[in-house]
Amino acid sequence: MNDNFLRDLFNNPDDGTFLAWLADRGLWALLIVLGAILTWYIVRRYISSRLIDAERRVAGADDVEIGSDSAAAGINRLISSAIPAAVIGTAAVIGVMVVLGNDVDPAIDFFQDLGTDAARWLLTGGVTIVVVVVMAWVALKLTRRLIPPLMLRLIRDSRDAADAAEASRKRAETLGAVFVAAADVIIVVVVVFTVLTELGVPVGPVLGGVGIAGIAIGFGAQHLVRDVITGTLILLENQYRQGDVVEIAGIAGMVESINLRRTVLRDLNGKVHTIPHGEISTTTNFTKYWSRIVLDVGVAYKEDLDRVFPILDELGMELANHPELGLKVIDPPKVLRLNAFGPSELTIRMLGVCKPLTQWELTGWLRRRVKERFDEEGIEIPFPHQTLYWGVDQPQLSGLSAASAVEEAASAQPAGLSEPEPEVSPDDFVEPGELTPEQREAMLAEMALAAQAAQQQMRNDGSDETRLPSDAD
């Protein structure tokens, strides 16, 4: 009756045509396939929802998604997708074969024997495999729940500032990911070898092959292993973190990124340096927890230090009370001591404590204020002076006044020279104590040139009388 209804629905097609086959058997086969797909989808969603609920209860999280972890994703897909697909697909294939008029008795007998053997095996070794798989699934979830909080508790430092919570969280995530991945590998290896043992597969040759492969990989990747181990220790010990200014492997710069294998630095010129952790032997961190303001100020030897020290301390307090920069100061800069006797100055050292990465800005502001305040107070900041000597015949002019030096040079000039003597008036002379350093240097240079020219002229004329030393002397 149903066949007649379907044939009437398709306008009674002729036998042997596609419509006739579709009305007799094909439509039922298509409905069985579609029903199998829909059933598999519903069963998959149901099992997935149950697995998610189980994950939330085990991991203690509210936003866990199925397949979020690589190792657990395989088990989830096996339980929610692969096994239901195999069972429903097999039933659908048998149903389609029955509808199409094929003999399915051999297939039914095969699956009956297979089911009997599977039930017998499940009651013996299969129970062990199922238990191992379930325990592995639970262990994978527990590692993701326990390891990250444990790492965060281990690396948290009470000395960190308030903004260090984010840095601690990043370090915990990095180290947690490493240890979680290692735990995943161990769990998966244990599960695989346990299942192979229960299935009767000899694991001895497999272990031998894995050992040989591990040795080969170890020789080829020894530098990589060294980088990873050193990087793990750097993160675990909190030697530096992203945003710090450090000097590692002879290169100084700001840490732009760090992982287990390498650290990326950007120096003051904008150059990016990638440093493998295996190349790091010494780490210098300029910005860990706090930074130091170090400023050396030079003053002349004639200055009164009892007057200079309070002025520098006042400038340190002025920096601490600044409406913007003062927020970056932890301990105001103050005079530490008279640090050194220099060639032309006394060096005074100031020390202060500030927030990380602010010491250069604060030191620059303090230098500017020292210069301005010293100019106001008339305190000299000395600088090196240089005097040029022209040749080996430079006369000894120290102790001569400007007038006597000119008269000495004029008296050394013999009579008969064609050059006229310059007219000198008393107004042209200045007391040596009133000369500026620049005027004194210019005067000495002119006198040296004049003396050298006079000596050369006397030698050319063959005169034996000279008050200047000769090369023979």
C-alpha positions as CSV (number, residue, x, y, z in Angstrom):
1,M,0.0,0.0,0.0
2,N,2.8,2.3,0.8
3,D,4.6,1.4,-2.4
4,N,1.4,2.2,-4.3
5,F,1.1,5.5,-2.5
6,L,4.7,6.5,-3.4
7,R,4.2,5.4,-7.0
8,D,1.0,7.5,-7.2
9,L,3.0,10.3,-5.6
10,F,5.6,10.0,-8.5
11,N,2.8,9.5,-11.2
12,N,3.3,5.7,-11.5
13,P,6.7,5.7,-13.2
14,D,7.7,2.8,-15.3
15,D,9.7,-0.1,-13.8
16,G,13.5,0.2,-14.2
17,T,13.5,4.0,-14.0
18,F,15.1,6.0,-11.3
19,L,11.7,7.4,-10.0
20,A,10.4,3.8,-9.8
21,W,13.5,2.8,-7.8
22,L,13.1,5.9,-5.6
23,A,9.5,5.1,-4.9
24,D,10.1,1.5,-4.1
25,R,13.4,1.6,-2.1
26,G,15.5,4.7,-2.6
27,L,13.3,7.1,-0.6
28,W,13.4,4.8,2.4
29,A,17.2,4.4,2.1
30,L,17.5,8.2,2.0
31,L,15.3,8.6,5.0
32,I,17.4,6.1,6.9
33,V,20.6,8.0,6.1
34,L,19.1,11.3,7.1
35,G,17.7,9.8,10.3
36,A,21.1,8.3,11.1
37,I,22.8,11.7,10.6
38,L,20.2,13.5,12.8
39,T,20.4,10.9,15.5
40,W,24.2,11.1,15.5
41,Y,24.0,14.9,15.8
42,I,21.6,14.7,18.7
43,V,23.6,12.0,20.5
44,R,26.8,14.0,20.0
45,R,25.3,17.2,21.4
46,Y,23.9,15.3,24.4
47,I,27.2,13.5,25.2
48,S,29.2,16.8,24.6
49,S,27.0,18.7,27.1
50,R,27.4,15.9,29.6
51,L,31.2,16.0,29.1
52,I,31.3,19.8,29.5
53,D,29.4,19.5,32.8
54,A,31.8,16.9,34.0
55,E,34.8,19.1,33.0
56,R,33.3,22.0,34.9
57,R,32.9,19.9,38.0
58,V,36.4,18.5,37.7
59,A,38.2,21.7,36.6
60,G,36.1,24.1,38.7
61,A,35.5,26.6,35.8
62,D,32.4,28.0,34.3
63,D,33.7,28.8,30.8
64,V,35.2,25.4,29.8
65,E,34.6,24.5,26.2
66,I,34.8,21.1,24.6
67,G,38.1,20.5,22.8
68,S,39.8,23.5,24.4
69,D,42.9,21.4,25.2
70,S,44.7,19.3,22.7
71,A,45.0,16.1,24.7
72,A,41.6,16.3,26.2
73,A,40.1,17.2,22.8
74,G,41.0,13.8,21.4
75,I,39.3,12.0,24.2
76,N,36.3,14.2,23.9
77,R,36.0,13.7,20.2
78,L,36.4,9.9,20.7
79,I,33.6,9.7,23.3
80,S,31.2,12.2,21.8
81,S,31.7,11.8,18.1
82,A,33.7,8.8,16.9
83,I,32.0,6.0,19.0
84,P,28.4,7.2,18.3
85,A,29.2,7.7,14.7
86,A,30.6,4.1,14.4
87,V,27.5,2.6,16.1
88,I,24.9,4.7,14.4
89,G,26.6,4.4,11.0
90,T,26.8,0.6,11.2
91,A,23.1,0.4,12.1
92,A,22.2,2.8,9.2
93,V,24.3,0.7,6.7
94,I,22.5,-2.5,7.7
95,G,19.1,-0.7,7.5
96,V,19.9,0.6,4.0
97,M,21.0,-2.9,2.9
98,V,17.7,-4.3,4.2
99,V,15.7,-1.7,2.3
100,L,17.6,-2.3,-0.9
101,G,16.8,-6.0,-0.7
102,N,20.3,-7.3,0.1
103,D,21.1,-10.3,2.2
104,V,22.2,-8.9,5.6
105,D,22.3,-12.2,7.5
106,P,26.1,-12.6,7.2
107,A,26.6,-9.0,8.4
108,I,24.2,-9.6,11.3
109,D,26.0,-12.8,12.2
110,F,29.3,-11.0,12.0
111,F,28.2,-8.2,14.3
112,Q,26.6,-10.6,16.7
113,D,29.9,-12.5,17.0
114,L,31.8,-9.2,17.2
115,G,29.4,-8.0,19.9
116,T,29.9,-11.2,21.9
117,D,33.7,-11.0,21.6
118,A,33.6,-7.3,22.5
119,A,31.5,-8.0,25.5
120,R,33.8,-10.8,26.6
121,W,36.9,-8.6,26.1
122,L,35.2,-5.6,27.8
123,L,34.6,-7.7,30.9
124,T,38.3,-8.6,31.0
125,G,40.9,-6.3,29.6
126,G,38.5,-3.7,28.3
127,V,37.6,-2.6,31.7
128,T,41.2,-1.7,32.4
129,I,41.4,0.4,29.2
130,V,38.2,2.2,29.9
131,V,39.3,3.0,33.4
132,V,42.7,4.2,32.2
133,V,41.1,6.4,29.6
134,V,38.7,7.9,32.1
135,M,41.5,8.5,34.6
136,A,43.6,10.1,31.9
137,W,40.8,12.4,31.0
138,V,40.3,13.4,34.7
139,A,44.1,13.9,35.1
140,L,44.2,16.2,32.1
141,K,41.5,18.4,33.5
142,L,43.1,18.4,37.0
143,T,46.4,19.5,35.6
144,R,44.8,22.5,34.0
145,R,43.0,23.4,37.2
146,L,45.8,22.9,39.7
147,I,49.1,23.8,37.9
148,P,48.4,27.5,36.9
149,P,47.2,28.6,40.4
150,L,50.1,26.7,41.9
151,M,52.6,28.5,39.7
152,L,51.0,31.9,40.5
153,R,51.4,31.2,44.2
154,L,55.0,30.1,43.8
155,I,56.2,33.1,41.7
156,R,54.2,35.8,43.5
157,D,56.4,38.3,45.2
158,S,55.1,40.5,48.0
159,R,57.7,43.2,47.1
160,D,56.2,43.7,43.7
161,A,54.2,46.9,43.2
162,A,50.5,47.0,42.5
163,D,51.1,46.9,38.8
164,A,53.1,43.7,39.1
165,A,50.0,41.5,39.4
166,E,49.6,41.4,35.6
167,A,53.2,40.5,35.2
168,S,53.0,37.8,37.7
169,R,49.9,36.4,36.0
170,K,51.7,36.4,32.6
171,R,54.7,34.6,34.1
172,A,52.3,32.1,35.8
173,E,50.6,31.5,32.4
174,T,53.9,30.9,30.6
175,L,55.3,28.5,33.2
176,G,51.9,26.9,33.7
177,A,51.6,26.2,29.9
178,V,55.0,24.5,30.0
179,F,54.2,22.2,32.9
180,V,50.8,21.5,31.6
181,A,52.2,20.5,28.2
182,A,54.8,18.2,30.0
183,A,52.0,16.6,32.1
184,D,50.0,16.0,28.9
185,V,52.9,14.2,27.3
186,I,53.4,12.0,30.3
187,I,49.7,11.1,30.6
188,V,49.3,10.4,26.9
189,V,52.4,8.2,26.9
190,V,51.2,6.2,29.9
191,V,47.8,5.7,28.4
192,V,49.2,4.6,25.0
193,F,51.5,2.0,26.5
194,T,48.8,0.7,28.9
195,V,46.4,0.2,26.1
196,L,49.0,-1.5,23.9
197,T,49.8,-3.8,26.8
198,E,46.1,-4.7,27.3
199,L,45.8,-5.3,23.6
200,G,48.7,-7.8,23.6
201,V,51.0,-5.6,21.6
202,P,54.7,-6.0,22.6
203,V,55.9,-2.7,23.9
204,G,59.6,-3.6,24.2
205,P,60.5,-2.8,20.6
206,V,58.4,0.4,20.8
207,L,60.3,1.5,23.9
208,G,63.6,0.7,22.2
209,G,62.7,2.8,19.2
210,V,61.5,5.7,21.3
211,G,64.7,5.6,23.3
212,I,66.9,5.7,20.2
213,A,64.8,8.5,18.7
214,G,65.1,10.4,22.0
215,I,68.8,10.1,21.9
216,A,69.0,11.4,18.3
217,I,66.7,14.3,19.1
218,G,68.6,15.1,22.2
219,F,71.9,15.4,20.3
220,G,70.3,17.5,17.5
221,A,68.3,19.8,19.8
222,Q,70.8,20.2,22.7
223,H,71.0,24.0,22.2
224,L,67.2,24.2,22.1
225,V,66.9,22.2,25.3
226,R,69.5,24.5,27.0
227,D,67.6,27.6,25.9
228,V,64.3,26.2,27.2
229,I,65.8,25.1,30.6
230,T,67.5,28.5,31.0
231,G,64.3,30.3,30.0
232,T,62.3,28.3,32.5
233,L,64.7,29.3,35.3
234,I,64.6,33.0,34.2
235,L,60.8,33.1,34.4
236,L,60.7,31.0,37.6
237,E,63.2,33.2,39.4
238,N,61.7,36.4,38.0
239,Q,65.1,37.7,36.9
240,Y,63.4,40.1,34.6
241,R,60.0,40.5,32.8
242,Q,58.4,42.3,29.9
243,G,59.0,46.0,30.1
244,D,62.2,45.9,32.2
245,V,65.4,47.5,31.1
246,V,68.1,44.9,31.3
247,E,71.6,44.1,30.1
248,I,72.1,40.5,28.9
249,A,74.7,38.9,26.7
250,G,76.4,42.3,26.5
251,I,73.3,44.1,25.1
252,A,71.2,46.6,27.0
253,G,67.7,47.5,26.1
254,M,64.0,47.2,27.1
255,V,62.5,43.7,27.1
256,E,59.8,43.6,24.5
257,S,58.9,40.0,24.8
258,I,60.1,36.8,26.5
259,N,59.3,33.2,26.2
260,L,61.0,29.9,27.1
261,R,63.5,30.0,24.2
262,R,64.5,33.7,23.7
263,T,64.3,37.3,24.9
264,V,63.7,40.2,22.5
265,L,65.3,43.5,23.5
266,R,65.0,46.9,21.9
267,D,67.9,49.3,22.5
268,L,67.9,53.1,22.7
269,N,68.6,53.4,19.0
270,G,65.5,51.3,18.2
271,K,67.4,48.2,17.2
272,V,65.7,44.9,18.0
273,H,68.0,42.1,19.4
274,T,66.8,38.5,19.7
275,I,68.9,36.7,22.3
276,P,68.6,32.9,22.9
277,H,68.5,32.1,26.6
278,G,71.4,29.7,26.3
279,E,73.7,32.7,25.5
280,I,72.8,34.4,28.8
281,S,75.3,34.0,31.6
282,T,74.8,37.2,33.6
283,T,71.7,39.3,33.9
284,T,71.6,43.0,34.9
285,N,68.2,44.5,35.6
286,F,68.1,48.3,35.9
287,T,64.4,48.5,36.8
288,K,63.4,45.7,39.2
289,Y,61.1,46.9,42.0
290,W,62.7,50.4,42.1
291,S,65.5,52.4,40.5
292,R,68.2,54.6,41.8
293,I,68.9,58.3,41.0
294,V,72.6,58.8,40.9
295,L,73.9,62.3,40.1
296,D,77.6,63.5,40.4
297,V,77.9,67.3,40.6
298,G,81.2,69.1,40.1
299,V,82.1,72.4,41.8
300,A,85.2,74.5,41.9
301,Y,87.8,74.0,44.7
302,K,87.2,77.5,46.0
303,E,83.5,76.8,46.7
304,D,82.2,76.4,50.3
305,L,80.8,72.9,50.6
306,D,78.8,73.9,53.7
307,R,76.9,76.2,51.3
308,V,76.7,73.8,48.4
309,F,75.4,70.8,50.2
310,P,72.2,72.5,51.5
311,I,71.4,73.9,48.0
312,L,71.6,70.4,46.5
313,D,69.4,69.0,49.2
314,E,66.9,71.7,48.5
315,L,66.8,70.8,44.8
316,G,66.2,67.2,45.8
317,M,63.2,68.2,47.9
318,E,62.0,70.4,45.1
319,L,62.0,67.4,42.8
320,A,60.1,65.4,45.4
321,N,57.5,68.1,45.7
322,H,57.0,68.6,41.9
323,P,53.3,68.2,41.0
324,E,54.1,65.6,38.3
325,L,57.6,64.3,38.7
326,G,57.2,64.0,42.5
327,L,54.8,61.1,42.0
328,K,57.7,59.1,40.6
329,V,60.0,59.8,43.5
330,I,60.2,57.3,46.4
331,D,63.1,58.7,48.3
332,P,64.1,62.4,47.5
333,P,67.6,62.8,46.2
334,K,70.1,64.1,48.7
335,V,73.8,64.6,49.1
336,L,75.6,61.4,50.0
337,R,79.2,62.6,50.3
338,L,82.1,64.4,48.7
339,N,82.8,61.7,46.2
340,A,86.2,62.6,44.6
341,F,88.9,65.1,44.1
342,G,89.0,65.7,40.3
343,P,91.7,67.5,38.2
344,S,89.7,70.8,38.3
345,E,86.7,70.1,40.5
346,L,85.2,68.6,43.6
347,T,82.7,65.8,42.8
348,I,79.6,65.6,45.0
349,R,77.4,62.5,44.7
350,M,73.6,62.7,45.2
351,L,71.5,59.6,45.6
352,G,67.7,59.0,45.5
353,V,65.1,56.2,44.9
354,C,62.4,56.4,42.3
355,K,60.0,54.2,40.5
356,P,61.3,51.9,37.8
357,L,62.1,53.4,34.4
358,T,62.0,57.0,35.7
359,Q,65.5,57.5,36.9
360,W,66.8,58.9,33.6
361,E,63.9,61.5,33.3
362,L,64.3,62.6,36.9
363,T,68.1,62.8,36.7
364,G,67.9,65.0,33.6
365,W,65.4,67.4,35.3
366,L,67.7,67.5,38.4
367,R,70.8,68.4,36.2
368,R,68.9,71.3,34.6
369,R,67.8,72.7,38.0
370,V,71.4,72.3,39.4
371,K,72.7,74.4,36.5
372,E,70.0,77.1,36.9
373,R,70.4,77.3,40.7
374,F,74.2,77.4,40.6
375,D,74.0,80.3,38.1
376,E,71.7,82.1,40.5
377,E,74.0,81.5,43.5
378,G,77.2,82.2,41.7
379,I,78.6,78.8,42.3
380,E,81.2,77.8,39.6
381,I,80.9,74.5,37.7
382,P,84.5,74.2,36.5
383,F,85.5,72.9,33.1
384,P,88.9,71.9,31.7
385,H,91.2,74.6,30.2
386,Q,93.8,74.0,27.5
387,T,96.9,76.1,26.5
388,L,98.6,75.6,23.1
389,Y,102.4,75.7,22.9
390,W,103.9,76.3,19.4
391,G,107.2,74.4,19.1
392,V,110.0,73.4,21.5
393,D,111.3,77.0,21.8
394,Q,108.3,78.3,23.8
395,P,109.7,80.9,26.2
396,Q,109.1,80.7,29.9
397,L,106.4,83.4,30.4
398,S,104.9,82.4,33.7
399,G,105.4,85.2,36.2
400,L,105.7,87.9,33.6
401,S,103.2,90.7,33.5
402,A,101.7,91.6,30.2
403,A,103.8,94.8,29.9
404,S,107.1,93.2,30.9
405,A,106.5,90.3,28.5
406,V,106.0,92.7,25.6
407,E,109.1,94.7,26.6
408,E,111.2,91.5,26.8
409,A,110.1,90.4,23.4
410,A,110.9,93.9,22.0
411,S,114.4,94.0,23.6
412,A,115.2,90.7,22.0
413,Q,114.7,92.2,18.6
414,P,118.1,93.5,17.2
415,A,118.5,96.9,15.7
416,G,118.3,97.1,12.0
417,L,115.1,95.2,11.6
418,S,112.8,96.8,9.2
419,E,109.6,96.0,11.1
420,P,108.4,99.1,13.0
421,E,107.9,98.9,16.7
422,P,104.2,99.1,17.7
423,E,103.1,102.0,19.7
424,V,102.0,100.9,23.2
425,S,100.1,103.1,25.6
426,P,99.6,102.5,29.3
427,D,95.9,101.9,28.7
428,D,96.7,98.8,26.7
429,F,97.9,96.9,29.8
430,V,95.7,95.0,32.2
431,E,96.6,93.5,35.5
432,P,97.0,89.7,35.2
433,G,94.5,89.1,38.0
434,E,91.8,90.9,36.0
435,L,92.3,88.9,32.8
436,T,89.7,86.3,31.9
437,P,90.9,82.8,31.0
438,E,90.2,83.4,27.3
439,Q,92.2,86.7,27.3
440,R,95.1,85.1,29.1
441,E,95.3,82.2,26.5
442,A,95.0,84.6,23.6
443,M,97.8,86.8,25.1
444,L,100.2,83.8,25.6
445,A,99.6,82.6,22.1
446,E,100.4,86.0,20.5
447,M,103.5,86.4,22.6
448,A,104.7,82.9,21.7
449,L,104.3,83.6,18.0
450,A,106.1,87.0,18.3
451,A,109.0,85.4,20.2
452,Q,109.4,82.6,17.7
453,A,109.3,85.0,14.8
454,A,112.0,87.2,16.4
455,Q,114.3,84.2,17.0
456,Q,113.9,83.0,13.4
457,Q,114.8,86.5,12.1
458,M,118.0,86.7,14.3
459,R,119.1,83.3,13.0
460,N,118.6,84.4,9.5
461,D,120.7,87.5,10.1
462,G,123.5,85.5,11.7
463,S,123.4,87.3,15.0
464,D,125.0,85.5,18.0
465,E,123.2,87.5,20.6
466,T,119.8,86.1,21.6
467,R,118.1,85.6,24.8
468,L,116.1,82.7,23.5
469,P,117.4,79.1,23.8
470,S,118.7,77.6,20.5
471,D,118.5,74.1,19.2
472,A,122.2,73.5,20.2
473,D,121.4,74.3,23.8
